[in-house]
């Protein structure tokens, strides 16, 4: 079991209580007002004044939050997620909203040769901890990518204060049930797995540059006692 495959169990629980998204929304219509879509809306017209016949790919699409928003704008969109349950729920949301989009359950790190005018990081990148997985992400990105990812803040006490989490050297470690076949590590005497990579602002910008992109614009949203959220647009260097 890879460390990010535990998300399928989370989506099973979300579906069981009748919610339509990771953050507990009740109806498909509410997806359009999600904070990530509101952030995209601020600049998408600048980068894509015409959206018809433009192809977009949503990485870590979950239950279709961004995929369906972009489809509603006129993009031809594909959404990918590791969780089969999330994809099942995304298709249910697609039906409810009467939109066209393609969803596929797969391991992003196994994909190749994707073609798109726009790629979107739907809070996926911070879920990719290993360096080779993160390099694969950037390899798959199109010339223009929207980024929505966690960034280390000075005070992350609400997150790190949780009993099952530990943050060290940019990695958020987590405990988990013994039935998970994880790559377990001994961290301060506890059996833990790599759960998230939460880079510093400087470290993330250097990583973008190292992978052949330039940052066009970005903002840091401060979340009290939690990681910041970096929201921005990056462009592949020619």
ROSE-4610 file (N, C-alpha, C; in Angstrom, 1 decimal, always signed):
// ROSE-4610
residu = [X/X/X/X/X/X/X/X/X/X/X/X/X/X/X/X/X/X/X/X/X/X/X/X/X/X/X/X/X/X/X/X/X/X/X/X/X/X/X/X/X/X/X/X/X/X/X/X/X/X/X/X/X/X/X/X/X/X/X/X/X/X/X/X/X/X/X/X/X/X/X/X/X/X/X/X/X/X/X/X/X/X/X/X/X/X/X/X/X/X/X/X/X/X/X/X/X/X/X/X/X/X/X/X/X/X/X/X/X/X/X/X/X/X/X/X/X/X/X/X/X/X/X/X/X/X/X/X/X/X/X/X/X/X/X/X/X/X/X/X/X/X/X/X/X/X/X/X/X/X/X/X/X/X/X/X/X/X/X/X/X/X/X/X/X/X/X/X/X/X/X/X/X/X/X/X/X/X/X/X/X/X/X/X/X/X/X/X/X/X/X/X/X/X/X/X/X/X/X/X/X/X/X/X/X/X/X/X/X/X/X/X/X/X/X/X/X/X/X/X/X/X/X/X/X/X/X/X/X/X/X/X/X/X/X/X/X/X/X/X/X/X/X/X/X/X/X/X/X/X/X/X/X/X/X/X/X/X/X/X/X/X/X/X/X/X/X/X/X/X/X/X/X/X/X/X/X/X/X/X/X/X/X/X/X/X/X/X/X/X/X/X/X/X/X/X/X/X/X/X/X/X/X/X/X/X/X/X/X/X/X/X/X/X/X/X/X/X/X/X/X/X/X/X/X/X/X/X/X/X/X/X/X/X/X/X/X/X/X/X/X/X/X/X/X/X/X/X/X/X/X/X/X/X/X/X/X/X/X/X/X/X/X/X/X/X/X/X/X/X/X/X/X/X/X/X/X/X/X/X/X/X/X/X/X/X/X/X/X/X/X/X/X/X/X/X/X/X/X/X/X/X/X/X/X/X/X/X/X/X/X/X/X/X/X/X/X/X/X/X/X/X/X/X/X/X/X/X/X/X/X/X/X/X/X/X/X/X/X/X/X/X/X/X/X/X/X/X/X/X/X/X/X/X/X/X/X/X/X/X/X/X/X/X/X/X/X/X/X/X/X/X/X/X/X/X/X/X/X/X/X/X/X/X/X/X/X/X/X/X/X/X/X/X/X/X/X/X/X/X/X/X/X/X/X/X/X/X/X/X/X/X/X/X/X/X/X/X/X/X/X/X/X/X/X/X/X/X/X/X/X/X/X/X/X/X/X/X/X/X/X/X/X/X/X/X/X/X/X/X/X/X/X/X/X/X/X/X/X/X/X/X/X/X/X/X/X/X/X/X/X/X/X/X/X/X/X/X/X/X/X/X/X/X/X/X/X/X/X/X/X/X/X/X/X/X/X/X/X/X/X/X/X/X/X/X/X/X/X/X/X/X/X/X/X/X/X/X/X/X/X/X/X/X/X/X/X/X/X/X/X/X/X/X/X/X/X/X/X/X/X/X/X/X/X/X/X/X/X/X/X/X/X/X/X/X/X/X/X/X/X/X/X/X/X/X/X/X/X/X/X/X/X/X/X/X/X/X/X/X/X/X/X/X/X/X/X/X/X/X/X/X/X/X/X/X/X/X/X/X/X/X/X/X/X/X/X/X/X/X/X/X/X/X]
num = [1/1/1/2/2/2/3/3/3/4/4/4/5/5/5/6/6/6/7/7/7/8/8/8/9/9/9/10/10/10/11/11/11/12/12/12/13/13/13/14/14/14/15/15/15/16/16/16/17/17/17/18/18/18/19/19/19/20/20/20/21/21/21/22/22/22/23/23/23/24/24/24/25/25/25/26/26/26/27/27/27/28/28/28/29/29/29/30/30/30/31/31/31/32/32/32/33/33/33/34/34/34/35/35/35/36/36/36/37/37/37/38/38/38/39/39/39/40/40/40/41/41/41/42/42/42/43/43/43/44/44/44/45/45/45/46/46/46/47/47/47/48/48/48/49/49/49/50/50/50/51/51/51/52/52/52/53/53/53/54/54/54/55/55/55/56/56/56/57/57/57/58/58/58/59/59/59/60/60/60/61/61/61/62/62/62/63/63/63/64/64/64/65/65/65/66/66/66/67/67/67/68/68/68/69/69/69/70/70/70/71/71/71/72/72/72/73/73/73/74/74/74/75/75/75/76/76/76/77/77/77/78/78/78/79/79/79/80/80/80/81/81/81/82/82/82/83/83/83/84/84/84/85/85/85/86/86/86/87/87/87/88/88/88/89/89/89/90/90/90/91/91/91/92/92/92/93/93/93/94/94/94/95/95/95/96/96/96/97/97/97/98/98/98/99/99/99/100/100/100/101/101/101/102/102/102/103/103/103/104/104/104/105/105/105/106/106/106/107/107/107/108/108/108/109/109/109/110/110/110/111/111/111/112/112/112/113/113/113/114/114/114/115/115/115/116/116/116/117/117/117/118/118/118/119/119/119/120/120/120/121/121/121/122/122/122/123/123/123/124/124/124/125/125/125/126/126/126/127/127/127/128/128/128/129/129/129/130/130/130/131/131/131/132/132/132/133/133/133/134/134/134/135/135/135/136/136/136/137/137/137/138/138/138/139/139/139/140/140/140/141/141/141/142/142/142/143/143/143/144/144/144/145/145/145/146/146/146/147/147/147/148/148/148/149/149/149/150/150/150/151/151/151/152/152/152/153/153/153/154/154/154/155/155/155/156/156/156/157/157/157/158/158/158/159/159/159/160/160/160/161/161/161/162/162/162/163/163/163/164/164/164/165/165/165/166/166/166/167/167/167/168/168/168/169/169/169/170/170/170/171/171/171/172/172/172/173/173/173/174/174/174/175/175/175/176/176/176/177/177/177/178/178/178/179/179/179/180/180/180/181/181/181/182/182/182/183/183/183/184/184/184/185/185/185/186/186/186/187/187/187/188/188/188/189/189/189/190/190/190/191/191/191/192/192/192/193/193/193/194/194/194/195/195/195/196/196/196/197/197/197/198/198/198/199/199/199/200/200/200/201/201/201/202/202/202/203/203/203/204/204/204/205/205/205/206/206/206/207/207/207/208/208/208/209/209/209/210/210/210/211/211/211/212/212/212/213/213/213/214/214/214/215/215/215/216/216/216/217/217/217/218/218/218/219/219/219/220/220/220/221/221/221/222/222/222/223/223/223/224/224/224/225/225/225/226/226/226/227/227/227/228/228/228/229/229/229/230/230/230/231/231/231/232/232/232/233/233/233/234/234/234/235/235/235/236/236/236/237/237/237/238/238/238]
x = [+0.9/+0.0/+0.9/+0.7/+1.4/+0.8/+1.6/+1.1/-0.1/-0.3/-1.4/-2.7/-2.6/-3.7/-4.7/-4.3/-5.2/-6.4/-6.3/-7.4/-8.7/-8.6/-9.8/-10.7/-10.1/-10.8/-11.5/-10.8/-11.4/-12.7/-12.6/-13.8/-14.9/-14.6/-15.7/-16.4/-15.7/-16.3/-17.2/-16.6/-17.4/-18.7/-18.6/-19.8/-20.8/-20.3/-21.2/-22.1/-21.6/-22.4/-23.1/-23.1/-23.9/-23.3/-22.0/-21.4/-20.9/-20.6/-20.2/-18.8/-18.1/-16.7/-15.8/-14.5/-13.6/-13.9/-14.2/-14.4/-15.9/-16.7/-18.0/-19.1/-19.1/-20.2/-21.4/-22.6/-23.8/-24.4/-24.1/-24.7/-23.7/-23.9/-23.0/-22.9/-24.0/-24.0/-23.1/-22.8/-21.9/-20.5/-20.1/-18.8/-18.2/-19.1/-18.6/-18.1/-18.6/-18.2/-17.1/-16.5/-15.3/-14.2/-13.4/-12.3/-11.3/-11.1/-10.1/-10.7/-12.0/-12.6/-12.7/-12.9/-13.0/-11.6/-10.5/-9.2/-8.9/-9.3/-9.1/-9.9/-11.1/-11.9/-11.3/-10.4/-9.9/-9.0/-8.4/-7.4/-7.6/-8.5/-8.7/-9.0/-9.8/-10.1/-8.9/-8.0/-6.7/-5.9/-5.8/-5.0/-5.8/-7.1/-7.9/-9.1/-9.0/-10.2/-11.2/-10.7/-11.5/-11.3/-12.3/-12.1/-12.6/-13.4/-13.9/-12.7/-12.7/-11.7/-10.3/-10.3/-9.1/-9.3/-8.2/-8.1/-7.5/-8.1/-7.6/-7.6/-6.6/-6.5/-6.4/-7.2/-7.3/-6.6/-5.4/-4.7/-5.2/-5.6/-6.1/-7.5/-8.3/-9.6/-10.6/-10.4/-11.3/-12.7/-13.7/-15.1/-15.5/-14.5/-14.8/-14.9/-14.5/-14.7/-14.2/-12.9/-12.4/-12.7/-12.7/-13.0/-14.4/-15.4/-16.7/-16.9/-16.1/-16.1/-15.6/-14.4/-13.8/-14.7/-15.4/-16.3/-17.4/-17.9/-19.0/-18.6/-17.2/-16.7/-16.5/-16.5/-16.4/-15.1/-14.3/-13.1/-13.5/-12.7/-12.7/-11.8/-12.4/-11.7/-11.6/-10.4/-10.3/-9.8/-10.4/-9.9/-9.4/-8.2/-7.6/-7.4/-7.7/-7.5/-7.2/-6.4/-6.0/-7.1/-8.2/-9.3/-10.4/-10.7/-11.8/-13.2/-13.2/-14.5/-14.7/-13.6/-13.7/-14.2/-13.7/-14.1/-15.6/-16.0/-17.4/-18.3/-17.9/-18.6/-18.5/-17.4/-17.3/-18.2/-18.4/-19.4/-20.8/-21.1/-22.4/-22.6/-21.6/-21.7/-21.9/-21.2/-21.3/-22.7/-23.3/-24.7/-25.6/-25.4/-26.3/-26.2/-25.0/-24.8/-25.1/-25.3/-25.5/-24.4/-23.2/-22.0/-21.2/-20.4/-19.5/-18.1/-17.6/-16.2/-15.8/-14.5/-14.0/-13.2/-13.6/-12.9/-12.2/-11.1/-10.3/-9.6/-9.8/-9.0/-7.7/-6.6/-5.3/-4.3/-3.1/-1.9/-1.2/-1.2/-0.6/+0.8/+1.5/+2.9/+3.2/+2.1/+2.2/+1.7/+1.3/+0.8/+1.9/+1.6/+2.6/+1.9/+2.6/+2.2/+0.8/+0.6/-0.7/-0.7/-1.8/-1.8/-2.9/-2.5/-3.5/-3.0/-3.9/-3.6/-3.4/-4.1/-4.1/-4.1/-3.2/-3.3/-3.5/-4.2/-4.5/-4.1/-3.4/-3.1/-4.2/-5.1/-6.2/-5.7/-4.8/-4.2/-3.6/-3.1/-2.4/-1.0/-0.3/+1.2/+1.7/+1.1/+1.6/+1.3/+0.5/+0.3/+1.4/+2.2/+3.3/+4.6/+5.0/+6.1/+7.5/+7.5/+8.8/+9.3/+10.6/+11.1/+10.8/+10.9/+10.6/+9.1/+8.2/+6.8/+6.5/+7.2/+7.0/+7.6/+8.7/+9.3/+8.3/+7.7/+6.8/+5.6/+5.1/+4.1/+4.4/+5.6/+6.0/+6.2/+6.7/+6.8/+5.5/+4.4/+3.1/+2.4/+2.8/+2.2/+2.3/+1.2/+1.2/+2.0/+2.1/+2.8/+2.3/+1.0/+0.5/-0.2/+0.1/-0.5/-0.9/-2.1/-2.6/-2.2/-1.6/-1.1/-1.9/-2.3/-3.0/-2.4/-1.5/-0.7/-0.4/-0.1/+0.3/+1.7/+2.0/+3.3/+3.5/+4.7/+5.0/+4.8/+4.2/+4.0/+4.8/+4.9/+5.6/+4.9/+3.6/+2.7/+1.8/+2.1/+1.2/+0.7/+0.6/+0.3/-1.0/-2.0/-3.3/-3.1/-2.4/-2.1/-1.2/+0.0/+1.0/+0.7/-0.3/-0.7/-1.6/-2.0/-2.9/-2.0/-2.6/-1.8/-1.2/-1.8/-1.4/-0.4/+0.0/+0.8/+2.1/+3.2/+4.5/+5.0/+5.6/+6.2/+7.7/+8.5/+9.9/+10.5/+11.4/+12.1/+11.3/+10.1/+9.3/+8.3/+8.4/+7.5/+6.5/+5.2/+4.2/+4.1/+4.4/+4.3/+3.0/+2.5/+1.2/+1.2/+0.5/+0.3/-0.9/-1.2/-2.3/-2.6/-3.7/-4.0/-3.0/-2.8/-1.8/-2.2/-3.4/-3.9/-3.4/-2.9/-2.4/-0.9/-0.7/+0.6/+1.5/+1.9/+2.7/+4.2/+4.9/+6.4/+6.6/+6.5/+6.5/+7.9/+8.0/+9.3/+9.1/+10.2/+10.2/+10.5/+9.5/+9.7/+9.4/+10.5/+10.3/+9.6/+10.0/+9.5/+8.1/+7.6/+6.2/+6.3/+5.4/+5.4/+4.6/+5.2/+4.5/+4.9/+4.1/+4.3/+4.4/+5.0/+5.1/+3.7/+3.1/+1.7/+1.6/+2.5/+2.5/+3.9/+4.2/+5.4/+4.9/+5.3/+4.9/+6.2/+6.5/+7.7/+7.6/+8.8/+8.8/+8.5/+8.1/+7.9/+9.1/+10.3/+11.5/+11.8/+11.6/+11.9/+11.0/+9.7/+8.8/+9.2/+9.4/+9.8/+11.0/+12.0/+13.2/+12.9/+12.0/+11.6/+10.9/+10.0/+9.4/+10.4/+11.4/+12.5/+13.3/+13.6/+14.5/+13.8/+12.5/+11.7/+11.3/+11.9/+11.8/+10.6/+10.1/+9.0/+9.4/+8.6/+8.7/+7.4/+7.4/+6.2/+5.7/+4.5/+3.9/+3.4/+2.7/+2.1/+1.7/+1.7/+1.2/+0.9/+0.0/-0.3/-0.2/+0.0/+0.0/-1.2/-2.1/-3.2/-2.8/-2.9/-2.5/-3.7/-3.4/-4.4/-4.0/-4.7/-4.3/-3.9/-2.7/-2.2/-2.1/-2.1/-2.1/-1.1/-0.8/+0.0/-0.6/+0.2/-0.4/-0.8/-1.6/-2.0/-1.4/-0.5/+0.0/-0.9/-1.4/-2.3/-1.6/-1.3/-0.6/-0.6/+0.1/+0.1/+1.6/+2.0/+3.3/+3.3/+4.4/+4.6/+5.9/+5.8/+7.0/+7.9/+9.2/+10.1/+10.3/+10.5/+10.7/+12.2]
y = [-1.2/+0.0/+1.2/+2.1/+3.4/+4.4/+5.3/+6.1/+7.0/+7.2/+8.1/+7.3/+5.9/+5.1/+5.0/+5.5/+5.5/+6.5/+7.3/+8.3/+7.6/+6.4/+5.7/+5.4/+5.0/+4.7/+6.0/+7.1/+8.4/+8.7/+8.5/+8.7/+7.8/+6.5/+5.6/+6.1/+6.7/+7.3/+8.5/+9.3/+10.5/+10.2/+9.2/+8.7/+8.2/+7.4/+6.8/+7.7/+9.0/+9.9/+10.9/+10.6/+11.4/+12.7/+12.9/+14.1/+13.9/+15.0/+14.9/+15.3/+15.7/+16.1/+15.9/+16.0/+15.8/+16.6/+17.9/+18.8/+18.9/+17.9/+17.7/+18.5/+18.9/+19.6/+18.6/+19.2/+18.4/+18.2/+19.1/+19.0/+19.3/+18.7/+18.9/+20.4/+21.1/+22.5/+23.4/+22.9/+23.7/+23.6/+22.7/+22.5/+23.7/+24.4/+25.6/+26.7/+26.8/+27.9/+27.4/+26.3/+25.9/+26.9/+27.0/+28.1/+27.9/+26.7/+26.5/+27.0/+26.8/+27.3/+28.8/+29.4/+30.9/+31.4/+30.7/+31.2/+31.1/+30.0/+29.8/+30.9/+31.2/+32.2/+33.6/+33.9/+35.2/+35.5/+34.4/+34.7/+33.8/+32.9/+32.0/+32.7/+33.8/+34.6/+35.3/+35.6/+36.3/+35.3/+34.1/+33.1/+32.4/+32.3/+31.6/+32.4/+33.5/+34.3/+33.5/+32.5/+31.6/+30.2/+29.5/+28.2/+27.0/+27.3/+26.3/+25.6/+24.3/+23.5/+23.5/+24.1/+24.0/+22.8/+22.1/+20.9/+21.1/+20.6/+20.7/+19.4/+19.2/+18.0/+18.4/+17.7/+18.0/+16.8/+17.1/+16.1/+16.1/+14.9/+14.7/+15.3/+14.9/+15.5/+15.2/+14.2/+13.9/+13.6/+14.2/+14.0/+15.0/+15.6/+16.4/+17.9/+18.4/+19.8/+20.7/+20.6/+21.5/+21.1/+19.8/+19.2/+19.7/+19.6/+20.0/+21.5/+22.3/+23.7/+24.1/+23.5/+23.9/+23.4/+22.2/+21.8/+22.8/+23.3/+24.3/+25.6/+25.9/+27.1/+26.8/+25.5/+25.2/+24.4/+24.1/+23.3/+21.9/+21.2/+19.7/+19.2/+18.5/+18.2/+16.7/+16.3/+14.9/+15.1/+14.3/+14.3/+12.9/+13.0/+11.7/+11.7/+10.6/+10.4/+9.0/+8.8/+7.5/+6.6/+7.3/+6.7/+6.3/+5.0/+4.5/+5.1/+5.2/+5.7/+7.1/+7.9/+9.3/+9.5/+8.7/+8.7/+8.3/+7.3/+7.0/+8.2/+8.8/+10.0/+11.2/+11.3/+12.4/+12.2/+10.9/+10.6/+10.9/+10.7/+11.0/+12.5/+13.2/+14.7/+15.2/+14.6/+15.0/+14.8/+13.7/+13.4/+14.4/+14.7/+15.7/+17.0/+17.4/+18.8/+18.8/+17.6/+17.5/+18.1/+17.7/+18.2/+17.0/+17.4/+16.4/+16.6/+15.4/+15.4/+13.9/+13.6/+12.3/+12.1/+11.0/+10.7/+9.3/+9.2/+7.9/+7.7/+6.5/+6.2/+5.6/+6.2/+5.7/+6.3/+5.8/+6.3/+7.3/+8.6/+9.6/+9.3/+8.7/+8.4/+7.4/+6.8/+5.8/+6.3/+7.6/+8.2/+8.7/+8.8/+9.3/+10.1/+11.0/+11.7/+12.2/+13.0/+13.7/+15.0/+15.3/+16.5/+17.4/+18.7/+19.6/+21.0/+22.0/+23.4/+23.9/+23.2/+23.6/+22.4/+22.4/+21.3/+22.0/+21.3/+21.9/+20.9/+21.5/+20.7/+21.0/+20.0/+20.1/+19.6/+20.3/+20.0/+18.6/+18.2/+16.9/+16.9/+17.9/+17.9/+17.7/+18.3/+18.1/+16.6/+15.9/+14.5/+13.6/+14.1/+13.4/+13.7/+12.8/+13.0/+12.7/+11.6/+11.2/+12.1/+12.3/+13.3/+12.8/+11.5/+11.0/+11.1/+11.0/+11.2/+12.7/+13.6/+15.0/+15.4/+14.9/+15.1/+14.6/+13.5/+13.0/+13.9/+14.5/+15.5/+16.6/+17.2/+18.3/+17.9/+16.7/+16.2/+16.1/+15.8/+15.6/+17.0/+18.0/+19.3/+19.8/+20.6/+21.2/+22.5/+23.3/+24.5/+25.5/+25.4/+26.3/+25.5/+25.7/+24.9/+25.8/+25.5/+26.2/+25.3/+25.9/+25.2/+25.6/+24.6/+24.9/+23.9/+24.3/+23.4/+23.9/+23.0/+23.4/+24.0/+25.0/+25.6/+25.7/+25.4/+25.5/+26.9/+27.0/+28.3/+28.3/+29.5/+29.6/+28.9/+28.9/+28.3/+27.2/+26.0/+24.9/+24.0/+24.7/+24.0/+23.2/+23.7/+23.0/+21.6/+21.7/+20.4/+19.5/+20.1/+19.2/+18.8/+19.5/+19.2/+17.9/+17.4/+16.2/+15.0/+14.1/+13.0/+12.1/+12.0/+11.0/+11.6/+12.9/+13.6/+14.1/+14.1/+14.7/+15.3/+16.5/+17.3/+17.4/+16.9/+17.0/+17.1/+18.2/+18.4/+18.4/+19.0/+19.2/+18.0/+17.0/+15.9/+15.8/+15.6/+15.4/+13.9/+13.3/+11.9/+11.6/+10.4/+10.0/+8.6/+8.3/+6.9/+6.4/+5.1/+4.5/+3.1/+2.5/+1.2/+0.2/-0.9/-1.9/-2.6/-2.6/-3.3/-2.7/-1.4/-0.7/-1.3/-1.7/-2.2/-1.1/-0.2/+1.0/+0.7/+1.7/+1.7/+2.4/+1.7/+2.2/+2.7/+3.7/+4.2/+4.4/+4.3/+4.6/+6.1/+6.9/+8.3/+8.6/+8.9/+9.2/+8.1/+6.8/+5.7/+5.3/+5.9/+5.5/+5.0/+4.1/+3.6/+4.5/+5.2/+6.2/+6.1/+6.7/+6.7/+8.2/+8.4/+9.7/+10.1/+11.1/+11.5/+12.7/+13.7/+14.9/+15.5/+16.2/+17.0/+18.4/+19.2/+20.6/+21.4/+21.9/+22.7/+24.1/+24.7/+26.1/+26.8/+28.1/+28.9/+29.0/+29.2/+29.3/+27.9/+26.9/+25.5/+25.2/+25.5/+25.2/+26.0/+27.3/+28.1/+27.6/+27.1/+26.5/+25.2/+24.4/+23.2/+23.4/+24.4/+24.8/+25.1/+26.0/+26.4/+25.2/+24.3/+23.1/+22.2/+22.2/+21.3/+22.0/+23.1/+23.7/+24.7/+25.2/+26.1/+27.5/+28.5/+29.8/+30.1/+30.8/+31.2/+32.5/+32.5/+33.7/+34.6/+34.0/+34.8/+33.8/+34.3/+33.5/+34.3/+33.8/+34.3/+33.3/+33.7/+32.8/+33.1/+32.1/+32.3/+31.8/+32.7/+32.3/+31.6/+30.4/+29.6/+29.5/+30.1/+30.3/+28.9/+28.8/+27.6/+26.4/+26.6/+25.5/+25.9/+25.0/+25.4/+26.5/+27.3/+28.3/+27.5/+28.2/+27.6/+28.5/+27.9/+28.6/+28.5/+29.6/+29.6/+30.4/+29.7/+30.4/+29.7/+30.4/+29.9/+29.8/+28.6/+28.4/+28.1/+28.4/+28.2/+27.5/+26.5/+25.8/+26.7/+26.7/+27.5/+26.9/+27.8/+27.3/+27.0]
z = [+0.0/+0.0/+0.0/-1.0/-1.0/-0.1/+0.4/+1.5/+1.1/-0.2/-0.6/-0.9/-0.9/-1.2/+0.0/+1.2/+2.3/+2.1/+1.1/+0.8/+0.4/-0.2/-0.6/+0.6/+1.7/+2.9/+3.4/+3.3/+3.7/+2.9/+1.6/+0.7/+1.0/+1.3/+1.7/+2.9/+3.9/+5.1/+4.7/+3.8/+3.4/+2.7/+1.9/+1.2/+2.1/+3.1/+4.1/+4.8/+5.1/+5.8/+4.9/+3.6/+2.7/+2.2/+2.3/+1.8/+0.4/-0.3/-1.7/-2.0/-1.0/-1.2/+0.1/-0.1/+0.9/+2.1/+1.9/+3.0/+3.4/+3.1/+3.7/+3.2/+1.9/+1.3/+1.1/+1.1/+1.1/-0.3/-1.2/-2.6/-3.6/-4.8/-5.9/-6.3/-6.2/-6.6/-5.8/-4.5/-3.7/-4.1/-5.0/-5.4/-6.1/-6.8/-7.6/-6.7/-5.5/-4.6/-3.7/-3.9/-3.1/-3.3/-2.2/-2.2/-3.4/-3.8/-4.8/-6.2/-6.4/-7.6/-7.6/-6.4/-6.3/-6.6/-6.2/-6.5/-8.0/-8.6/-10.1/-10.8/-10.4/-11.1/-11.1/-10.2/-10.2/-11.4/-12.0/-13.0/-14.3/-14.2/-15.4/-16.7/-16.6/-17.8/-18.3/-17.5/-17.9/-18.8/-18.3/-19.0/-20.1/-20.0/-21.0/-21.3/-22.1/-22.4/-23.2/-24.0/-24.7/-24.2/-23.7/-23.1/-24.0/-25.0/-25.8/-26.6/-26.7/-27.3/-26.5/-25.3/-24.5/-23.6/-23.4/-22.6/-21.3/-20.3/-18.9/-18.2/-17.3/-16.5/-15.1/-14.2/-12.8/-12.1/-11.4/-10.7/-9.2/-8.8/-7.5/-7.4/-8.4/-8.6/-7.5/-6.7/-5.7/-6.2/-5.7/-6.2/-7.3/-7.9/-9.1/-8.9/-7.7/-7.4/-8.5/-8.9/-9.9/-11.3/-11.5/-12.9/-13.4/-12.5/-12.9/-13.0/-12.2/-12.4/-13.7/-14.1/-15.4/-16.5/-16.4/-17.4/-17.6/-16.5/-16.6/-17.3/-17.2/-17.9/-19.4/-19.8/-21.2/-21.6/-20.6/-20.9/-21.2/-21.9/-22.0/-20.9/-19.9/-18.7/-18.4/-17.9/-17.4/-15.9/-15.1/-13.7/-13.3/-12.6/-12.1/-10.6/-10.0/-8.6/-8.3/-7.2/-6.8/-6.2/-5.8/-5.1/-6.0/-6.2/-7.0/-6.4/-5.1/-4.5/-4.8/-4.8/-5.1/-6.6/-7.5/-8.9/-9.0/-8.3/-8.3/-7.8/-6.8/-6.3/-7.3/-8.0/-9.0/-10.1/-10.5/-11.6/-11.2/-9.9/-9.4/-9.4/-9.0/-9.0/-10.5/-11.4/-12.8/-13.3/-12.9/-13.3/-12.7/-11.4/-10.7/-11.4/-11.9/-12.5/-14.0/-14.6/-16.0/-16.8/-16.5/-17.2/-17.8/-18.8/-19.4/-18.9/-18.4/-17.9/-17.9/-17.9/-17.9/-16.6/-15.9/-14.6/-14.7/-14.1/-14.1/-12.7/-12.2/-11.0/-11.4/-11.0/-11.4/-10.4/-10.5/-9.8/-10.7/-10.3/-11.1/-11.5/-10.5/-10.8/-11.9/-12.4/-13.5/-14.8/-14.8/-16.1/-16.9/-18.2/-19.2/-20.3/-20.9/-22.2/-22.2/-21.2/-21.1/-21.9/-22.6/-23.4/-22.8/-22.5/-22.0/-22.1/-22.2/-22.2/-20.7/-19.8/-18.4/-17.5/-16.5/-15.5/-14.2/-13.3/-12.0/-10.9/-9.9/-8.7/-7.7/-7.6/-6.6/-5.2/-4.7/-3.3/-3.4/-4.5/-4.6/-4.3/-4.7/-4.6/-3.2/-2.2/-0.9/-0.4/-1.1/-0.8/-1.4/-2.3/-2.9/-2.1/-1.3/-0.4/-1.0/-1.7/-2.2/-3.4/-3.5/-4.5/-5.9/-6.2/-7.5/-7.9/-6.9/-7.2/-7.5/-6.8/-7.1/-8.4/-8.8/-10.1/-11.2/-11.0/-11.9/-12.1/-11.0/-11.1/-12.0/-11.9/-12.7/-14.2/-14.4/-15.7/-16.5/-15.7/-16.3/-16.5/-15.8/-16.0/-17.4/-17.8/-19.0/-19.0/-20.0/-20.0/-19.0/-18.6/-17.6/-16.5/-15.3/-14.2/-13.0/-12.5/-11.3/-10.1/-9.1/-7.9/-6.7/-5.9/-4.6/-3.6/-2.8/-2.0/-0.6/+0.3/+1.7/+1.7/+2.5/+2.7/+4.2/+4.7/+6.1/+6.6/+7.8/+8.4/+9.8/+10.4/+11.6/+12.8/+12.7/+13.7/+13.1/+13.2/+12.7/+13.9/+15.1/+16.3/+16.3/+15.5/+15.5/+14.8/+13.7/+13.0/+13.7/+14.1/+14.8/+16.2/+16.8/+18.1/+18.2/+17.0/+17.0/+17.4/+18.2/+18.7/+17.7/+16.5/+15.6/+14.5/+14.7/+13.7/+14.3/+13.5/+13.9/+12.6/+12.8/+11.6/+11.8/+10.9/+11.0/+9.6/+9.5/+8.2/+7.0/+7.1/+5.9/+5.6/+6.5/+6.3/+7.4/+7.1/+8.1/+8.3/+9.4/+9.7/+10.4/+10.2/+10.8/+11.2/+12.3/+12.7/+11.9/+12.0/+11.3/+11.8/+11.4/+11.8/+11.3/+12.1/+11.8/+10.5/+10.1/+8.9/+7.6/+7.7/+6.5/+6.3/+5.1/+4.7/+4.2/+5.1/+4.8/+4.9/+4.3/+4.6/+5.9/+7.0/+8.3/+8.8/+9.6/+10.1/+11.6/+12.3/+13.8/+14.0/+14.4/+14.6/+16.0/+16.8/+18.2/+18.9/+18.6/+19.2/+18.8/+17.7/+17.2/+15.8/+15.5/+14.1/+13.3/+12.3/+11.5/+10.0/+9.2/+7.7/+7.2/+6.1/+5.5/+4.9/+5.5/+5.2/+4.2/+4.4/+3.6/+3.5/+2.4/+2.3/+2.4/+3.4/+3.5/+3.5/+2.3/+2.0/+2.6/+2.8/+3.1/+1.8/+2.0/+0.8/-0.1/+0.4/-0.3/-1.0/-0.2/-0.7/-1.9/-1.8/-2.9/-4.1/-4.0/-5.2/-5.8/-5.1/-5.6/-6.3/-5.8/-6.4/-7.8/-7.8/-9.1/-10.1/-9.7/-10.6/-11.1/-10.2/-10.5/-11.5/-11.5/-12.4/-13.7/-14.0/-15.3/-15.4/-14.3/-14.4/-13.8/-14.2/-13.5/-12.9/-11.8/-11.1/-11.7/-12.2/-12.8/-11.8/-10.8/-9.7/-8.6/-7.4/-6.3/-5.1/-4.2/-2.9/-1.9/-0.7/+0.5/+1.4/+1.5/+2.4/+3.8/+4.8/+6.1/+6.8/+7.3/+8.0/+9.5/+10.4/+11.8/+12.4/+12.9/+13.6/+12.7/+11.4/+10.4/+9.2/+8.3/+7.2/+6.4/+5.7/+4.8/+3.5/+2.7/+1.4/+0.3/-0.5/-1.7/-2.9/-3.4/-4.5/-5.7/-6.8/-7.8/-9.2/-10.1/-11.5/-11.9/-12.5/-12.9/-14.4/-15.0/-16.5/-16.8/-17.7/-18.1/-18.9/-18.6/-19.3/-20.7/-21.7/-23.1/-23.3]
